[in-house]
Amino acid sequence: MTHPLVNQLRFARNEFRRGLEGVGIEDARQRLLPMNCIAWNVGHLAWQEQRYWLTGAQGKTLLPELNDAFRYGAAASTPDLEKTWAAWRGVTEAADSWLDEVTTGVLQQQVLVDGKPIGYTFGSLLLRTTYHYWYHTGENQAMRQMLGHTGLLDFVGDIDTEAPYTPEPND
């Protein structure tokens, strides 16, 4: 059984993706200062998922270029939306096999970098990533409004069906 917090992450991912349906390549590259552009946000979340679930959890780095281009504090850029979506899909698909096996015990483990604890558990990183998706989902919707898009999301999707409350399992 997939851990309930992983289901919440996947719901947040789906809402992030749903909130960007129909965004064209040019609009995705528009920077509305001081924000980064929509395409950068997609790459940024790919970077975070790679950092936590591939590099941090498994010692693998699928797309090293994400570390420079989309890390927290990276220089602003206006990347191609199709390329950032491809990176995001590749990273999230690679991360899913690890996330599918996550248990409460794993979520309580300290994350190690170079063999040393960095002060976070995998559970804290899972929550951080989920909330990060919601942050950028809202930011993207604001940018879309500023770009004149209409018919935007006005509330979260069908959480009651897709990610209802489920108690944590007793591992």
Buried (B, 14 or more C-beta within 10 A) or exposed (E): EBBBBBBBBBBBBBBBBEBBEEBEEEBBBBBEEEBBBBBBBBBBBBBBBBBBBBBBBEEEBBBEEBBEBBBEEBEEBBBEBEEBBBBBEBBBEBBBEBBEEBEBEBBEBEBEEEEEEEEBBBBBBBBEBBEBBEEBBEBBBEBBEEBEBEEEBEEBBEBEEBBEEEEEEEE
